[in-house]
């Protein structure tokens, strides 16, 4: 009997805001919500960005020391909150778009002399310091030798060619809420995201973990390209060139699997499986596939799954721009036929399946808590949905590593076929939809629309609804699948399918005979869809498609397996779980961010363990690790 992997918790942060409470999703469809719902999510944004904290029932203390009612606070700050979320022009908190990557102001503080470095002719200061020795090495470059230590500054400002990104809400600093000294931004975001997840679950982690053996827990977390900001590998490579000292943390903290390492060591105390899979745009789904397989097989009972990417740095953006992958200023001006770009143009930089010119880079951290169905029922966990399977296929032989191939046809077709097998042909044809990868590149709009359209034809789907939320939050690289799954859970909670609202008209060269593309939000009801297919059509041939089942369908499957009496007992327990989850939302909305970061707590080094031939007993863990392992090859030995 296969275990059904059930989603019982969600957390994180994206350009739309905080994940728990579906606040980030509500930001996408804000205009469709009641005034009360709008106010609640805007207040969550106000506290997240540091504009205000709640001090009493209807009192909010602003960063300037004013005490305002919620209504007055939002009257003053609503537009700023809207303007400082989703895709927008890159804010100076990230970097100055008027100083191109690699040519920003640099300060060198040599520790020893002589120090040699290369400058271009135009970088030479007007007055050459007396202790500089110059030697021409080409018509444009000068070798400079310092004969004694000196602090000086050189600058070569240049306008950035790409100026749009999906950034976390302006003012939000994840590292301000725990001891985050020298942590790269992606790891700070992961600490916040997993803390949000644990609170939203409504369960006490220690109590949940105590229900299973310590080695039946897994953490599957990473990102697509590691930590490339100053605190990670970015600084590791930059510091020797600009005269700064390489720190002891830059090398280890740059690894992509460090996301899982932080969660294990400083948040959960996990001694079970740790895995950090990488697969370009499909990274979240690769980790989800590994977790799903482990739970279905019975090897694991609990899995934390997620990714955290922070690629809004000048170097990464310039790298993608050099590939021709990003929507740069010149392309956006040509696309819209304007000489000057405004904030409105930057807001609409990402236009999936329309006439477009490149993707928009973004940052995001998204995590889910996945458990075996029996554990979900026993603990009274919230039932947010389930993930029966994730499919991943490569492209085979191809002309270039960045060119699309055939792998995505396999992944999406298999995900659709499994949905048909589980719920029937009618459910697939009438009550399913696709979260498209939807990057906003000209190549993606034709190739991915062909993939989805051909699968729709084969499955008898006449008008398959398509969502493409990168239009709002941008392309968060490895976390793109996490953004999709959070949107899917939001649709089941709120009953709305987000439209591709940055688009006026869809492109004439896409394949859409069997697709339903919409540039308006569509109200479908909380039970209007039985399943969502999450699609990742990734760089290098990393393709994945996940089948996610609705809370209603998942509840029905649990009822069929465990019966009405057991599910009634589950529902009674779930009331307490939901109350705890709602308290977490209230605390975070008020600005009480109590992150679960435990540095140096309950450290074990081996001498404390009790080891016998039958088991390992570990202090602080309720159950033992069994060494009575069965022979899986009895017929061969």
Secondary structure as UniProt FT lines:
FT   STRAND          5..14
FT   TURN            15..16
FT   STRAND          17..18
FT   HELIX           20..22
FT   HELIX           23..28
FT   HELIX           30..32
FT   HELIX           35..48
FT   TURN            49..50
FT   STRAND          52..56
FT   TURN            57..58
FT   STRAND          59..62
FT   TURN            63..64
FT   STRAND          67..68
FT   HELIX           70..83
FT   STRAND          87..89
FT   TURN            92..94
FT   TURN            97..98
FT   TURN            101..102
FT   STRAND          106..109
FT   STRAND          115..120
FT   HELIX           121..123
FT   TURN            130..131
FT   STRAND          132..136
FT   STRAND          141..146
FT   STRAND          151..154
FT   STRAND          164..166
FT   TURN            170..171
FT   HELIX           174..177
FT   TURN            178..179
FT   TURN            181..182
FT   HELIX           185..201
FT   HELIX           205..209
FT   TURN            210..211
FT   HELIX           214..216
FT   STRAND          217..222
FT   TURN            230..232
FT   HELIX           233..242
FT   TURN            248..249
FT   HELIX           250..253
FT   TURN            256..257
FT   HELIX           258..263
FT   HELIX           264..268
FT   STRAND          273..275
FT   HELIX           280..282
FT   HELIX           283..297
FT   STRAND          302..310
FT   HELIX           314..322
FT   TURN            323..324
FT   HELIX           329..336
FT   HELIX           343..347
FT   TURN            352..353
FT   STRAND          361..372
FT   HELIX           373..379
FT   STRAND          385..393
FT   TURN            401..402
FT   HELIX           407..423
FT   HELIX           425..430
FT   STRAND          432..435
FT   HELIX           442..458
FT   TURN            459..460
FT   STRAND          464..467
FT   HELIX           470..473
FT   HELIX           477..479
FT   HELIX           480..494
FT   STRAND          496..497
FT   TURN            501..502
FT   TURN            508..509
FT   TURN            513..514
FT   STRAND          515..516
FT   STRAND          522..523
FT   TURN            526..527
FT   STRAND          531..537
FT   HELIX           539..541
FT   STRAND          543..549
FT   HELIX           551..590
FT   TURN            599..600
FT   TURN            607..608
FT   STRAND          610..611
FT   STRAND          615..617
FT   TURN            619..620
FT   STRAND          625..626
FT   TURN            632..636
//
